[in-house]
Amino acid sequence: MENRALGHIAALITMFVWGATFVSTKVLLGYLTPFQILLCRTTLGFLALCLVRPRILHLDKPSHELLVAGAGLTGTFGYYLAENTALQFADASFVSIAVSTAPLFTALLSFIVLREKGFGPRFIVGFVLAISGIALISLREGPAHASTLGVVLCLVGAFTWGIYSIIVKRLSDLGYETIAVTKRIFAWGLCYMLVIHLVTGAQFPLEALAEPVVWGNLAFLGLLASAGCFVTWGYSVKHLGPTLASAYIYLQAPVTVLWAVLLLGEPLTAVIVVGFVLVITGVALSEGFDKQLIERLGKTSQ
């Protein structure tokens, strides 16, 4: 199977897992602060990556270390701290919609910085359809609550993720192996968190870790959603580019609802189905799947 096809599969797997993180994080907020959740999941993710890739990655130039440090600041630290904190000031449904604007920021930044051509009318139409579907699904039970701070945090997180995706693309273009460079990014993110933890002198509630619901959700967030999915995300960005890979973020909110239907027994309503169709259509347009299908049908008929 070609690398580009595997890139699409990696992006789908990533969204399937990340769609469950909103529910998991919301549960943990009853026991831990946003920062404590982030510190725990990043530590677990880093340790898991160390087991998979124990060797130390040697970078070619000091400027490359700055890129890795920037990725740690924007991806493992900035984005998730903004998202976790936003969940304290806004409903999960609103947060899932707001952070889904990340593909638009990524496309704009990619067009400006990388001169990517993926940003255009097709991408804009796909964005509108996908966001409409996400809003329809997320707000099906009524308007979501969000304070001004919650809105700002979501948009900051979405913009930060766009920067992270561009840095990851740059690192992959430099030839660095995905898992090894992801481990180094986690190390930088963990350094930022430990500095803040030491400066603030905050006490960690170790008794909370004795609760199965806490360590179970932390294991999911740290090992699968962080260590595993940051690698699959890096792979998809490497082979699809940041603009096309980020379009899969539109699927995050619908997948969250899908998890609720499958695991919590929530009803699958007509509104959810229509929302799913809008999101999938938006992703297809942004990715150019419709154009590829027409081209293949044309070749088949010749």
Buried (B, 14 or more C-beta within 10 A) or exposed (E): EEEEEBBBEBBBBBBBBBBBBBBBBBEBBEBBBBBBBBBBBBBBBBBBBBEEBEEEBEBEEEEBEEBBBBBBBBBBBBBBBBBBBBBBBBBBBBBBBBBBBBBBBBBBBBBEBBEBEBBEEBBBBBBBBBBBBBBBBBBBEEEBEBEEEBBBBBBBBBBBBBBBBBBBBBBBEBEBEBBBBBBBBBBBBBBBBEEBBEEEEEEEEEEBBEEEEBBEBBBBBBBBBBBBBBBBBBBBBBBBBBBBBBBBBBBBBBBBBBBBEEEEEEEEEEEBEBBBBBBBBBBBBBBBBEEEEEEEEEEEEE
